């Protein structure tokens, strides 16, 4: 495609920050890579949370058809208003979307270029978290300075009988699951009310505190429960040992995919394998209810020790590396911000942020 034709296309394109919800929703539903993080519903969830500021960036043509879409969430890591530019990062959960063909790629390039011009030093960096292969978008992202970094994930095929899924789980983990089920001390229940949700948050808080990783404000989970649960876009499952909450998994549901979102465990009850039983229950439930894939939501960077990856690996999924694309507005301040974050972690300061 010639530069002249590219220019003519851009003349007919425009960037908008609002869309009729039905048109927005339809684009995401029909796009092969459209996922829950692109939806108006997830946008509304983020909008309810302090220190989260989602934005809609779309390119439309002269007929108002959507050609490219991105939903960055500006997340303030620490509640230091006078240093907001050093404590804010922008996360594009679920990646970016564009229409097929050269027109869509041209629209994506226009979107990214304009975004960089407008965002300025509002945040330290923008990170696009891919949940699908970026394919032909990769050259566009690279040209615009969104550089690829490897990041792993596990995907589990649910499009087969539960018995086959169970056989793909590591033999030692299968043994622990069978033993726990035979004991009958682990009970699995679906969270249906706010009292249960509070118990789940306490489990998450314990797990994230132990890992010295900041956890989102409770408002994120309250908003997700209020907005997504009634329409079947989230399922929160709790494992109990007796009456004690032992493990929790918060999973997002969209199309035929289950997205692992947040999880936590009470380590004092690990002997009963509540986390393993809970995970097996979720996979079995997904297969029996028409889901085709379980997305574990990330497994860390290659070559780095990551205990969570070891747990996820036990369930026999396919290891993929769709990675992340990162654009740093100011590399020096980004380095400074990372150093500050490590210091806060070391001394036990626990801000509320959305971290996955």
Buried (B, 14 or more C-beta within 10 A) or exposed (E): EEEEEBEEBBEEBBBEEEBEEEBBBEBBEEBEBBBBBBBBBBBBBBEBBEBBBBBBBBBBBEEEEBBBBBBBBBBBBBEEEEEBBBBBBBBBBBBBBBBEEEBBBBBBBBBBBEBBEEBEEBBBBBBBBBBBBBEBBBEBBEEBBBEBEEBBBBBBBBEEEBEEBBEBBEEEBBEBBBEBBEEEBBBBEEBEEEEBBBBBBBBBBBBBBEBBEBBBBBBBBBBBBBBBBEEEBBBBBBBBBEEEBBBBBBBBBBEEBBBBBBBBBBEEBEEBBBBBBBBBBBBBBBBEEEBBBBBBBBBBBEEEEBEBBEBBBBBBBEBBBBBBBBBBBBEEBBEEBEEBBEEBBEEEEBBBBBBE
